[in-house]
Amino acid sequence: QVQLVESGGGLVQAGGSLRLSCAASGTILSIKTMGWYRQAPGKQRELVASITSGGSTNYADSVKARFTISRDNAKNTVILQMSSLKPEDTADYYCAAIEGEYDRMYWGQGTQVIVSS
């Protein structure tokens, strides 16, 4: 079992920055990939960025060059640094982790990001 707790959401003006943090606990040694997803009102949840245990990253085209994902394996945290935020980045952001032999997926409770124009 893995527990994920996000923090760092909030309200920011367009062009601003926010830093989301996700702390993992539980069977953390078995965590493979960690990532951030987001879900805007009326839309499907989508992958924003992910990072493997080896540090390989993947980004949605819409956030490339604006968002940076990083992982501190010693602190069991994953960070999403968001800059040049746009109103269309407004969504609930969820931390996720893939763990174990069967690639079980875990989710955090979500944190809201609102970007005002």
GINOR-V144086 format. One record per residue. N is the residue number from 1. RES is the residue in one small letter. PHI is phi in radians with two decimals (999 if undefined). OMEGA is omega as a letter, one per 40 degrees, with the letter a starting at -180 (none if undefined). Layout:
# GINOR-V144086
N:RES:PHI:OMEGA  N:RES:PHI:OMEGA
This chain:
# GINOR-V144086
1:q:999:i  2:v:-2.19:i  3:q:-1.97:a  4:l:-2.18:i  5:v:-2.24:a  6:e:-1.63:i  7:s:-2.70:i  8:g:1.90:i  9:g:-1.27:i  10:g:2.78:a  11:l:-1.85:a  12:v:-2.52:i  13:q:-1.39:i  14:a:-0.97:a  15:g:1.62:a  16:g:-1.45:a  17:s:-2.28:i  18:l:-2.50:i  19:r:-2.17:i  20:l:-1.76:i  21:s:-2.20:i  22:c:-2.34:i  23:a:-1.81:a  24:a:-1.83:i  25:s:-2.50:a  26:g:1.80:a  27:t:-1.46:a  28:i:-1.24:a  29:l:-1.17:a  30:s:-1.66:a  31:i:-1.26:i  32:k:-1.74:a  33:t:-1.75:i  34:m:-2.14:a  35:g:-2.85:i  36:w:-2.16:i  37:y:-2.06:i  38:r:-2.48:i  39:q:-2.44:i  40:a:-1.54:i  41:p:-0.97:i  42:g:1.36:a  43:k:-2.13:i  44:q:-1.37:i  45:r:-1.19:a  46:e:-2.32:i  47:l:-1.28:i  48:v:-1.72:a  49:a:-2.81:i  50:s:-2.48:i  51:i:-2.56:a  52:t:-1.47:i  53:s:-1.11:i  54:g:-1.54:i  55:g:1.72:i  56:s:-1.28:a  57:t:-2.04:i  58:n:-2.52:a  59:y:-2.27:i  60:a:-1.17:a  61:d:-0.99:a  62:s:-1.21:a  63:v:-2.06:a  64:k:-0.99:i  65:a:1.30:i  66:r:-2.01:a  67:f:-1.94:i  68:t:-2.32:i  69:i:-1.82:i  70:s:-2.49:a  71:r:-2.45:i  72:d:-1.97:a  73:n:-1.14:a  74:a:-1.20:a  75:k:-1.74:i  76:n:0.99:a  77:t:-2.24:i  78:v:-2.24:a  79:i:-2.04:i  80:l:-2.08:i  81:q:-1.60:a  82:m:-1.98:i  83:s:-2.31:a  84:s:0.85:a  85:l:-1.15:a  86:k:-2.09:i  87:p:-0.96:i  88:e:-1.26:i  89:d:-1.44:i  90:t:-1.06:a  91:a:-3.10:i  92:d:-1.53:a  93:y:-1.85:a  94:y:-2.12:i  95:c:-1.43:i  96:a:-2.42:i  97:a:-2.47:i  98:i:-1.89:a  99:e:-2.38:i  100:g:1.44:a  101:e:-1.07:a  102:y:-1.82:i  103:d:0.92:i  104:r:-1.24:a  105:m:-1.85:i  106:y:-2.09:a  107:w:-2.23:i  108:g:-1.45:a  109:q:-1.46:i  110:g:1.68:i  111:t:-2.44:a  112:q:-1.54:i  113:v:-2.13:i  114:i:-2.15:i  115:v:-1.95:a  116:s:-1.59:a  117:s:-1.58:none
